[in-house]
């Protein structure tokens, strides 16, 4: 699609928004219900598209994509009527007779750029917030997950007025053309490098932006933990979607007293989950494209591989791989892995582990396993992250909690009411009456100051 077509799409969105239809609560609810029906109608096709793009098991396609969006819609439908109501707030006596309120208003036309790892959840999820807040939206789905991208376009084109919601497919060049346009809100999910480009583009138009990025999510394991449950939850939180998740465990920091036993259990559960040969498992996915496959296989020659390490370029298969004897300075520890490689670093004491994490940019997620409540509080107090789980992994992203990063892992939050708030301009309004006019605020001030102090 060329620049003129994109400009025409955006102009159509602006005209639709100017009509006022999206501001009506009944319209928002109707369109959210329509999105829900459309997703359920195409659910099997969604599963098939994810299977083609990522070899994603249907279970993970449901749990990681469609179920989360449907849950988000249902929650929004139940609460939107309350969210849109103006909120009364006290007014200083000095401004009597006046009343104050806070109103949530839509920005206008939002651009939503989705990633390839959970293309439906991470494109339609923000869309729910944009629709709930009363915006029009233009979606840019991920070309790397081409089947999912085409299906997203089909779902939107078949069910929604293109002046209300539209889809533009394409690669980096298309993305760049979109970012050159003037939107009222930008919502981007992806890597930090592209996130910086999105923020630069937003700055040119002073456009508000949400950046859902990533980072090296640490998982700290204390010696005092339930080792069996810890191992199972780490394996699930690392290898779900073949490790291609922004909230996946990126690396382990393990108390050296318990490392050997924990790693034995992790290897055991990898085998239990995916069999002796995960390449044959119907429950294990594939790397999204050749570029990511090559990037990941270049990271394999570090440390000591204690499980996995096998790969097949033809099918973009990389086995669940555990890498021990990592010191923290290797290339695998430089950037987010975003794949099924799990480096392991041992530590002597919790102070050392906390220092290792804090030496890096703030992660999107922090995981800590320990029975010790004092240690739990200490880690949460001393380590900053976008979100956290204690004695589990990833589930904070699926709960009805504000989700987002901090620092290099992102800007802004969404999910539940946080999605509505993200796509809403909070407008403060004061209404004054004509019953009388207090002369206190007008010159000449004389002795007005002492009375003004009392009023405030």
N, C-alpha and C positions, 0 to 999 in steps of 0.2 A: 504494500500500500504506500502511495507517495504522500508527500507533505500536504498537498492540496486536499486529498481525501480525508486525511487525519484532521485538518483544520475544519473541514465541512462537518465531520462527525462531532467535533467539540462544539461547533456553533449550534448544531441541532440539539445537543445536550443543554446548552445554555438557554435556548428557546423553550425547551420542555421545562426546565427548572423555573424559568420566568413565569410560566403559566400558573404556578402555585400548586399544581396537583401533588407534588411530592411532599408538600408541607401538611397535607391532610392525613390524619391518623388512619382513617379508613383505607386510604390508598396504600399506605405503608404496610398495614396488616395484610391487605389483599395480595400485595406483591410478594411479601415474605411467604405467605401460604403457597403462592404460585411457585416460588423457588423450591419450596419443600416438595411439592408434587413433582416438579420437573426432575429433581435429584432422584427421588424414589422410582420414577418412571424409567430413568436411565441407569439405575443402579447396577444392573448386570453388565451393561455396556461400559460403565465406569470401571468395574472390576476387570473386565477384559482389557481395557486400555492400559490399566496399571500393570496387568500381567505382561502385556507386550512391551511396555516401556521399561519396567524394572523387574520383571518376573515376580512381582509382588503377590504373595499368597492372598486368596480372597479374604481370609481372616484378617490379615493386616490391612487390606484395602478397606474393609468395613470399619475396623477399629481405629485406623489411622486417618481415614479420609471421610467417608460418608457419614458414619455414626456421629462424629464430632460436629459436623456441620448441621445435621438434623437436630442434634441436642441443642446447639447454639440457637437455631431458629425457634425451637419450641420454648426455650427459656425466654427469648426475646418477645415472642408472642404473648406470653403470660404477663410480662412486666412492662411492656412498652407504654401502655396507657398511663402508668404511673410515672414513668421516666419523662414523658413529654410535658407533664403539667408544670406550669410556672411555680416556683418555690418562693413563698413569702419570706422576707427577712426583716429584722428590726431596722428602723430609721432613727438616727439621732434626733433628740427632742428639738435641737436648734433648727431643724428643717420642717417642723410641724407647721401646717398639716400636709404631710407627704407620706407616701407608702413606697416600699422598695420590694423588688422581685428579681429573681434570676430566671432567665428563659434560655432553653437550649435550642439553638437554631442550626439548620444545615449550612454547610459552607457553600455548596453549589455543585461543582463537577469534580469528582474525585478520580484520580488515576491509581489503579491497583495493579502492581506488578508482582506476579506470583512466581514461586520457584518450582523446580522439577521434582523434588523429593517427595512431597505430599501435594501434588498439583491441585487437587480438588479442595482439600481442607484449607490450604494456605492461599487459595484464590477466592473461593466462595466464603470462607470464614470472615475475612475482612469485608467482603461484599455485604454480608448480613448487617454489620455495623453501619456501613454507608447507607444502606436502604432504610434501616431503622431510624437513622438520624434525619432522613429526608433528602438525601443527595441523589444526583444522577451519578453514574459511574461508567468509566471506560476500563476494561480489563485487558491486561497484557499477560496471557498465560505463557508458560515456559516452552520454548521451542525444543529444548533438549528432551523433553518428554512429549514427543510430537503427537502420539496417538491421544494422549490426555488433552493436549492443547486443542487439537481438532474437535474433540468431543465437548470441551468447555464451550468452544465457539458454537457448536451445533445446539447445545442446550440453551444457551442465551438467545441465539438467533431465532430458534423455534418457539420460544415462550415469552419473549419480552419485546416491547416496543424499542427499536434500535435508537430512538431519540432519548430513551430513558436509561437503558443499559446496552452497551456495545462491547465488542471484542475486536482487538487488533492482534493478529498473529504475526510472528516474525522473529528475527534474531536480534543481534546487538545493534545493527543499523536501524532497525525499526524502533527499538528501545530508545536510541539516541534521538530520533526524530520526535518521539513522544515527549521526551524530557525537554526538548526545545520549546514546546508549547506551554501556554500559561494555564495551569489547572488551579483549582481552589484548594485542593488537598492532594498530597502524594503519600501513598502507602506502599512500601517496598519490603519484600522479604527475600533475603539472599545473603551473599557474602559481604564482608566488610569493605573489600576493594570497590565493588560496584556500589555499595552503600555510600561511599564517599562521593562518587560521581553523581548519584541521585541527590545528595545533599547540596552539592555545588550547583546543580541545575535548579533546585528549589530556591537557593539563595538569589539566583538571578531575578526571580519574580517575587521574592519574599513569601514563598508558599510554605505553609505549615506542613510538616512531614513526620511520618512515623517510619522508623527503620527497625525492622526485625532481622537482626544479623545472627552471629554465632559466636564461636570462640572455643577455647580448649577447656571443656567442662571437666573439672577434676572430680574424682571419686576417692574420698579418703576413708580408709578402713582401719578402725581401731582394733586393738587386740581383744577388747571386751565386746564381742558382738556374737550374734547367732550366725555362725559361719555358713551353715547350710542355706538358710534363707538369703543371706548376703550374697553368696555365690550365684544362686538362681536369679536374683533380682539384677545383679550386675550383668550376667550373660544376656538376660532379656533386654536390659537397657542399653547394651552395646550393640547387639546384633539384630534387633528389630529393624526392619527395612534395610538390612545389610549394613547397618551402621550409618546409613545416609540420612541422618536426622540432626537438626541443629541442637537438640537437647540430649543426644546420645552421650554416654560416658566416653570421654576422649582419652583419659589416661587414669591409671590407678596409682594412688599413693597408699602403700600398705605398711603397717607396723611390721618390722622385720621378724618379730616373735611369732607372727601368725601367717606370714606370707606363704610359706611352703604348703601349709594345710589349705589355705584359701585357693591357691593356684591349682592344687590337685582337684578341688571341688569344682572350680571353674571349668577345667578341662573335662571333668566328668559330665557336667551339665551341657556343655557344648555338644558332646556326643549323644547325650540323652535327647536333646532338643532336635538335633539335625542328623543324627546317625553317624556311623563310622565314616561315611563319605557324604559330606553335606552337598556336594555337587548333584547328588541324586535325590536330595530331599525336596519334597513339594512345598516345604515351609521356609525355604531359604531363597532369597532374591539374587539379583545380579547388579553389577555396577551400571550406571545409566548410559555411559558412552565410552568410546575408546580413550578420549583425553583423560577422563577421570581414572580409567583403568591403568593407563600408563603412569599417571601421577602416583597412584597408590602402590603399584608394584615397585616403583623406584624407592619406596620407603622400607622395603622388606629386608634389606641387607644390613640391619642394625640390631644390636643386642643379641639375645639368644632366643630363637623361636622354640617354644616348648610345646606348641600345638598349632596345626595349620601350616600356612605358608604356601600352599599349592595355589596355582592360578591357571586359567585357560583363556587366552586372549580371544579365541574364536567365539566363546560364549560370554565373555566379560565376567568370568567367575573368579572370585578370590575367596578362599576358604576363611572361616572364622579363625583368626590368628592371634595367639597370645605371645608377646615378646617380653621376655624377662631381661634383667641386667641393663636396664636403661638408666643412664645417669642424669638425664635432664638437659643435656646440651646437644643432643643429636638432632638431625634434620626432622625426624618424626615428631619432635617436641617444639618445632618452630611455629607451625600453623595448624589450624583445625584439620583433623584427619578426614573426617566425613567418609568413613569406610570401615570395613570389618577388621581393623588392626588395633589391638589393645596393648599399648606399652605399659610396663609395670616398673614402678620406682619404689624402693623400700625406704623407710625412714626410721630413725631411732626414737624420736619423741614427737609429740603433737606440735610443739613449738616449731620444730624443723619443717614439718609438713605444711603448717600454715604459712611459714615464710616462703616456701617453694611456690605455693599458689599465689601469694601476694606479690611475688616478683614478676608475675605476668599480668597482662591486661585483665580487667574484670570479665569473668566468664558469664555466659548466658545462664548456665545452671551449675549448681554446686550440690554434690551428694556426699553425705557423711553417714557412716554406719558405726553405731556404738550404742551400748546399753547405758552408758554413763551420761546422765542428764546434764551434769556440770560441763562435761566436754561438748555435748550438743550445743548448749548455750554459748560456750566459748567460741566454737567454730562459726556459728551463725553471727555472733557479735563481731568477730575479728576478720571475717572474710566477706567481702562484698560480691554479690552476684545478682543476675537478673531475677532468678528464682531459685528455690532450694527444695530438696527432699531430705528428710532424715530417715534413715533405714529403708529407703526405697529409691527408685530411679524413674524419671520421666513423667510420673503421674501428675505432677503439679501442672503440666501443660494441658492435661485433659480435664482438670477440675474447673469449676466456675470461679477461677481466680484471675485477677489481672495478670497478663502474661507479656513479658518483654524483657529487654536487656538493660544494661547500665554501662556507661562508658562505651568502650569499643564493641560491646555485644549488642548495642542497640539504643534507640531513643523512642520512648512512648510505650503504651500498654494497650492491650485489647483482650477480648473475651468477655462475655456477659455484659454487664452495664459499662465496663471499661470500653467496649467497642462502641457503644452508643456515645459515650463521652468523647472518645477520640475523634469521631467524625462530626462532632457538634461544636459550634461556636457558643461559648457561654456568655450570654449578653446580660448585662446588669441594667435595670430600668428603674428610675425613680419618677413617680407621678405626684405632682403637687396640685393642691386645690386652690380655689379662689375665695374660700370662706373669710380669711383675713391674711395679712402679710406681716410677719414679725420683722420690725425694723432693726433688730439687733445686728444683722450682718452688714448693714449699709453705713457708709461714712456720713457724717463725721462720727468717728468711733468713740470719742470722749471716754466714758468709763465702761464701755461695752465689754472690755476684755474680762473683767471679773465675772460678769453674767455669762459670758460665753464659756468660761471654764466650768461653771455650774451645769450648763446645758449638756456639755460633753462628758 
